[in-house]
Structure formats: C-alpha cells, structure tokens
C-alpha cells in the first residue's frame, strides 16, 4: 500500500451485500493493508434498514442522499457533506432515507473487531455481490 492513495466508489473491487437487501459495502483499506483503520464505501437503497452493534469507532461521511443512525440517544440524520460519528459498543439502526452513498472509516478494523466480538455471527449476513 502506498503512503498516499486516492479511492473512488466506482473503483472499489469487492462489494458485499447484506442478505437480499440493497445494502452494499466495499472496503478499500482493510486489515490486510497494514493500516490501523478500515476505509470503505457503502451504497444503500432508499428505505433500507440495517440493525447492527458497532464494536469499533466509526465515522460515516455522506456523499449522496440522506442517512439516519438511530442509537440509544435517538436518531441522528446527515445529508451530503455531513458526518455521523458512532462510538464502539453501541446498538444502532442504519436507515437510508434516500438512495445513499457514503464513506465509512473505522478504528480498529470493523471486520476484525466484529469477528472477535459476540456479534461475529452477524458477518454471515453479508455475501459477495
């Protein structure tokens, strides 16, 4: 991995889909990259919902549409150019208010953190798209 890199959503190589939903995720920096964090892209169809327990810190940068994360303190909604921050060990519900595209950044790596947690079985919900 280069010291400085640029990524674009259409350049993401491997996309994963949640169940039969229009929820797609693609890591562009993951645990194999040597970096300390994960970076990836998400695409959500309008109205799609994804309940999850975040076992890592996460920032969601909305690049298209409108997105809500409903957590223990109530819903937080962001639009294009806005960021939602989630703390580790939080139960959330991701909701796409519109066709949404976003960038996610997690620390540590979301996959490894989930794999080592009580939430590991949830990873089976995702399959190559």
LOBA-415739 format. One record per residue (C-alpha): x, y, z; residue number from 1; residue in three letters. Coordinates in Angstrom, 3 decimals. Example, Ala and Ser with C-alpha at 12.3 -4.5 7.8 and 13.67 -1.06 7.14 Angstrom:
2
<r><east>12.300</east><north>-4.500</north><up>7.800</up><nr>1</nr><rest>Ala</rest></r>
<r><east>13.670</east><north>-1.060</north><up>7.140</up><nr>2</nr><rest>Ser</rest></r>
***
This chain:
129
<r><east>0.000</east><north>0.000</north><up>0.000</up><nr>1</nr><rest>Unk</rest></r>
<r><east>1.325</east><north>3.423</north><up>-0.964</up><nr>2</nr><rest>Unk</rest></r>
<r><east>1.856</east><north>6.154</north><up>1.636</up><nr>3</nr><rest>Unk</rest></r>
<r><east>-0.789</east><north>8.318</north><up>-0.081</up><nr>4</nr><rest>Unk</rest></r>
<r><east>-3.667</east><north>6.875</north><up>-2.097</up><nr>5</nr><rest>Unk</rest></r>
<r><east>-6.918</east><north>8.031</north><up>-3.686</up><nr>6</nr><rest>Unk</rest></r>
<r><east>-10.048</east><north>5.895</north><up>-3.849</up><nr>7</nr><rest>Unk</rest></r>
<r><east>-13.302</east><north>6.341</north><up>-5.776</up><nr>8</nr><rest>Unk</rest></r>
<r><east>-16.541</east><north>4.462</north><up>-5.241</up><nr>9</nr><rest>Unk</rest></r>
<r><east>-16.609</east><north>3.046</north><up>-8.770</up><nr>10</nr><rest>Unk</rest></r>
<r><east>-13.072</east><north>1.712</north><up>-8.289</up><nr>11</nr><rest>Unk</rest></r>
<r><east>-13.963</east><north>-0.479</north><up>-5.300</up><nr>12</nr><rest>Unk</rest></r>
<r><east>-13.203</east><north>-4.066</north><up>-6.332</up><nr>13</nr><rest>Unk</rest></r>
<r><east>-15.146</east><north>-6.351</north><up>-3.995</up><nr>14</nr><rest>Unk</rest></r>
<r><east>-18.669</east><north>-5.462</north><up>-2.878</up><nr>15</nr><rest>Unk</rest></r>
<r><east>-20.613</east><north>-7.343</north><up>-0.226</up><nr>16</nr><rest>Unk</rest></r>
<r><east>-24.401</east><north>-7.360</north><up>0.023</up><nr>17</nr><rest>Unk</rest></r>
<r><east>-26.413</east><north>-7.752</north><up>3.232</up><nr>18</nr><rest>Unk</rest></r>
<r><east>-28.906</east><north>-10.620</north><up>2.821</up><nr>19</nr><rest>Unk</rest></r>
<r><east>-31.173</east><north>-9.765</north><up>-0.150</up><nr>20</nr><rest>Unk</rest></r>
<r><east>-31.244</east><north>-6.048</north><up>0.647</up><nr>21</nr><rest>Unk</rest></r>
<r><east>-29.927</east><north>-3.164</north><up>-1.392</up><nr>22</nr><rest>Unk</rest></r>
<r><east>-27.172</east><north>-2.674</north><up>1.195</up><nr>23</nr><rest>Unk</rest></r>
<r><east>-23.696</east><north>-2.946</north><up>-0.302</up><nr>24</nr><rest>Unk</rest></r>
<r><east>-20.312</east><north>-2.381</north><up>1.346</up><nr>25</nr><rest>Unk</rest></r>
<r><east>-16.798</east><north>-2.365</north><up>-0.121</up><nr>26</nr><rest>Unk</rest></r>
<r><east>-13.607</east><north>-1.965</north><up>1.897</up><nr>27</nr><rest>Unk</rest></r>
<r><east>-10.789</east><north>-0.164</north><up>0.117</up><nr>28</nr><rest>Unk</rest></r>
<r><east>-8.460</east><north>-0.214</north><up>3.158</up><nr>29</nr><rest>Unk</rest></r>
<r><east>-8.779</east><north>-3.252</north><up>5.417</up><nr>30</nr><rest>Unk</rest></r>
<r><east>-6.818</east><north>-5.376</north><up>7.877</up><nr>31</nr><rest>Unk</rest></r>
<r><east>-4.616</east><north>-6.727</north><up>5.068</up><nr>32</nr><rest>Unk</rest></r>
<r><east>-3.401</east><north>-3.236</north><up>4.085</up><nr>33</nr><rest>Unk</rest></r>
<r><east>-1.084</east><north>-2.618</north><up>7.032</up><nr>34</nr><rest>Unk</rest></r>
<r><east>-3.149</east><north>0.420</north><up>8.068</up><nr>35</nr><rest>Unk</rest></r>
<r><east>-4.609</east><north>0.808</north><up>11.560</up><nr>36</nr><rest>Unk</rest></r>
<r><east>-8.122</east><north>1.583</north><up>10.301</up><nr>37</nr><rest>Unk</rest></r>
<r><east>-10.648</east><north>0.494</north><up>7.692</up><nr>38</nr><rest>Unk</rest></r>
<r><east>-11.978</east><north>2.733</north><up>4.943</up><nr>39</nr><rest>Unk</rest></r>
<r><east>-14.735</east><north>1.809</north><up>2.543</up><nr>40</nr><rest>Unk</rest></r>
<r><east>-17.812</east><north>2.767</north><up>0.593</up><nr>41</nr><rest>Unk</rest></r>
<r><east>-21.460</east><north>1.986</north><up>1.215</up><nr>42</nr><rest>Unk</rest></r>
<r><east>-24.479</east><north>2.074</north><up>-1.067</up><nr>43</nr><rest>Unk</rest></r>
<r><east>-27.958</east><north>1.834</north><up>0.432</up><nr>44</nr><rest>Unk</rest></r>
<r><east>-31.259</east><north>1.711</north><up>-1.431</up><nr>45</nr><rest>Unk</rest></r>
<r><east>-33.967</east><north>4.106</north><up>-0.285</up><nr>46</nr><rest>Unk</rest></r>
<r><east>-35.694</east><north>2.800</north><up>2.839</up><nr>47</nr><rest>Unk</rest></r>
<r><east>-33.153</east><north>0.063</north><up>3.574</up><nr>48</nr><rest>Unk</rest></r>
<r><east>-32.505</east><north>-0.608</north><up>7.250</up><nr>49</nr><rest>Unk</rest></r>
<r><east>-29.639</east><north>-2.452</north><up>8.884</up><nr>50</nr><rest>Unk</rest></r>
<r><east>-29.602</east><north>-3.152</north><up>12.642</up><nr>51</nr><rest>Unk</rest></r>
<r><east>-26.037</east><north>-3.513</north><up>13.938</up><nr>52</nr><rest>Unk</rest></r>
<r><east>-23.885</east><north>-3.372</north><up>17.045</up><nr>53</nr><rest>Unk</rest></r>
<r><east>-20.856</east><north>-1.214</north><up>16.354</up><nr>54</nr><rest>Unk</rest></r>
<r><east>-17.863</east><north>-2.889</north><up>18.047</up><nr>55</nr><rest>Unk</rest></r>
<r><east>-15.435</east><north>-0.192</north><up>16.795</up><nr>56</nr><rest>Unk</rest></r>
<r><east>-15.453</east><north>3.587</north><up>16.425</up><nr>57</nr><rest>Unk</rest></r>
<r><east>-16.932</east><north>4.656</north><up>13.097</up><nr>58</nr><rest>Unk</rest></r>
<r><east>-17.356</east><north>7.823</north><up>11.070</up><nr>59</nr><rest>Unk</rest></r>
<r><east>-19.874</east><north>7.923</north><up>8.200</up><nr>60</nr><rest>Unk</rest></r>
<r><east>-19.375</east><north>10.650</north><up>5.589</up><nr>61</nr><rest>Unk</rest></r>
<r><east>-22.484</east><north>11.063</north><up>3.446</up><nr>62</nr><rest>Unk</rest></r>
<r><east>-21.697</east><north>11.700</north><up>-0.237</up><nr>63</nr><rest>Unk</rest></r>
<r><east>-25.178</east><north>11.193</north><up>-1.735</up><nr>64</nr><rest>Unk</rest></r>
<r><east>-28.666</east><north>11.193</north><up>-0.239</up><nr>65</nr><rest>Unk</rest></r>
<r><east>-29.671</east><north>11.313</north><up>3.415</up><nr>66</nr><rest>Unk</rest></r>
<r><east>-28.859</east><north>8.784</north><up>6.121</up><nr>67</nr><rest>Unk</rest></r>
<r><east>-30.012</east><north>8.250</north><up>9.696</up><nr>68</nr><rest>Unk</rest></r>
<r><east>-28.404</east><north>6.310</north><up>12.504</up><nr>69</nr><rest>Unk</rest></r>
<r><east>-30.842</east><north>5.567</north><up>15.305</up><nr>70</nr><rest>Unk</rest></r>
<r><east>-28.963</east><north>4.914</north><up>18.537</up><nr>71</nr><rest>Unk</rest></r>
<r><east>-29.618</east><north>4.907</north><up>22.271</up><nr>72</nr><rest>Unk</rest></r>
<r><east>-29.915</east><north>8.719</north><up>22.356</up><nr>73</nr><rest>Unk</rest></r>
<r><east>-32.329</east><north>8.858</north><up>19.398</up><nr>74</nr><rest>Unk</rest></r>
<r><east>-31.908</east><north>9.313</north><up>15.650</up><nr>75</nr><rest>Unk</rest></r>
<r><east>-29.138</east><north>11.381</north><up>14.054</up><nr>76</nr><rest>Unk</rest></r>
<r><east>-29.589</east><north>12.315</north><up>10.392</up><nr>77</nr><rest>Unk</rest></r>
<r><east>-26.965</east><north>13.626</north><up>7.975</up><nr>78</nr><rest>Unk</rest></r>
<r><east>-27.004</east><north>14.749</north><up>4.362</up><nr>79</nr><rest>Unk</rest></r>
<r><east>-24.345</east><north>15.283</north><up>1.726</up><nr>80</nr><rest>Unk</rest></r>
<r><east>-21.124</east><north>16.654</north><up>3.181</up><nr>81</nr><rest>Unk</rest></r>
<r><east>-22.074</east><north>15.793</north><up>6.758</up><nr>82</nr><rest>Unk</rest></r>
<r><east>-20.591</east><north>13.222</north><up>9.141</up><nr>83</nr><rest>Unk</rest></r>
<r><east>-22.144</east><north>10.897</north><up>11.708</up><nr>84</nr><rest>Unk</rest></r>
<r><east>-19.824</east><north>9.568</north><up>14.423</up><nr>85</nr><rest>Unk</rest></r>
<r><east>-20.568</east><north>6.318</north><up>16.286</up><nr>86</nr><rest>Unk</rest></r>
<r><east>-18.804</east><north>5.121</north><up>19.435</up><nr>87</nr><rest>Unk</rest></r>
<r><east>-17.782</east><north>1.499</north><up>19.904</up><nr>88</nr><rest>Unk</rest></r>
<r><east>-20.181</east><north>-0.870</north><up>21.697</up><nr>89</nr><rest>Unk</rest></r>
<r><east>-23.339</east><north>0.916</north><up>20.545</up><nr>90</nr><rest>Unk</rest></r>
<r><east>-26.509</east><north>-0.749</north><up>19.224</up><nr>91</nr><rest>Unk</rest></r>
<r><east>-27.707</east><north>1.170</north><up>16.159</up><nr>92</nr><rest>Unk</rest></r>
<r><east>-30.115</east><north>1.017</north><up>13.273</up><nr>93</nr><rest>Unk</rest></r>
<r><east>-28.770</east><north>2.357</north><up>9.967</up><nr>94</nr><rest>Unk</rest></r>
<r><east>-31.567</east><north>3.824</north><up>7.804</up><nr>95</nr><rest>Unk</rest></r>
<r><east>-31.289</east><north>5.138</north><up>4.237</up><nr>96</nr><rest>Unk</rest></r>
<r><east>-33.806</east><north>7.963</north><up>3.850</up><nr>97</nr><rest>Unk</rest></r>
<r><east>-32.926</east><north>8.215</north><up>0.142</up><nr>98</nr><rest>Unk</rest></r>
<r><east>-30.674</east><north>6.357</north><up>-2.271</up><nr>99</nr><rest>Unk</rest></r>
<r><east>-27.499</east><north>6.907</north><up>-0.272</up><nr>100</nr><rest>Unk</rest></r>
<r><east>-23.780</east><north>6.622</north><up>-0.824</up><nr>101</nr><rest>Unk</rest></r>
<r><east>-21.300</east><north>7.077</north><up>1.985</up><nr>102</nr><rest>Unk</rest></r>
<r><east>-17.715</east><north>6.616</north><up>3.048</up><nr>103</nr><rest>Unk</rest></r>
<r><east>-17.037</east><north>4.777</north><up>6.294</up><nr>104</nr><rest>Unk</rest></r>
<r><east>-13.893</east><north>4.976</north><up>8.389</up><nr>105</nr><rest>Unk</rest></r>
<r><east>-13.491</east><north>2.622</north><up>11.362</up><nr>106</nr><rest>Unk</rest></r>
<r><east>-10.927</east><north>2.126</north><up>14.087</up><nr>107</nr><rest>Unk</rest></r>
<r><east>-9.919</east><north>-0.548</north><up>14.619</up><nr>108</nr><rest>Unk</rest></r>
<r><east>-10.800</east><north>-2.558</north><up>11.524</up><nr>109</nr><rest>Unk</rest></r>
<r><east>-14.566</east><north>-3.176</north><up>11.594</up><nr>110</nr><rest>Unk</rest></r>
<r><east>-14.337</east><north>-6.750</north><up>10.306</up><nr>111</nr><rest>Unk</rest></r>
<r><east>-11.689</east><north>-7.868</north><up>12.807</up><nr>112</nr><rest>Unk</rest></r>
<r><east>-13.448</east><north>-6.118</north><up>15.701</up><nr>113</nr><rest>Unk</rest></r>
<r><east>-16.768</east><north>-7.756</north><up>14.797</up><nr>114</nr><rest>Unk</rest></r>
<r><east>-15.145</east><north>-11.147</north><up>14.227</up><nr>115</nr><rest>Unk</rest></r>
<r><east>-13.684</east><north>-11.055</north><up>17.767</up><nr>116</nr><rest>Unk</rest></r>
<r><east>-16.964</east><north>-9.948</north><up>19.382</up><nr>117</nr><rest>Unk</rest></r>
<r><east>-20.221</east><north>-11.572</north><up>20.438</up><nr>118</nr><rest>Unk</rest></r>
<r><east>-21.600</east><north>-10.160</north><up>17.157</up><nr>119</nr><rest>Unk</rest></r>
<r><east>-19.417</east><north>-12.414</north><up>14.948</up><nr>120</nr><rest>Unk</rest></r>
<r><east>-22.402</east><north>-14.407</north><up>13.611</up><nr>121</nr><rest>Unk</rest></r>
<r><east>-23.755</east><north>-11.205</north><up>12.049</up><nr>122</nr><rest>Unk</rest></r>
<r><east>-20.937</east><north>-11.313</north><up>9.494</up><nr>123</nr><rest>Unk</rest></r>
<r><east>-22.734</east><north>-14.264</north><up>7.854</up><nr>124</nr><rest>Unk</rest></r>
<r><east>-25.425</east><north>-11.787</north><up>6.724</up><nr>125</nr><rest>Unk</rest></r>
<r><east>-23.006</east><north>-10.464</north><up>4.090</up><nr>126</nr><rest>Unk</rest></r>
<r><east>-22.101</east><north>-12.228</north><up>0.848</up><nr>127</nr><rest>Unk</rest></r>
<r><east>-20.206</east><north>-11.188</north><up>-2.294</up><nr>128</nr><rest>Unk</rest></r>
<r><east>-22.472</east><north>-9.116</north><up>-4.535</up><nr>129</nr><rest>Unk</rest></r>
***
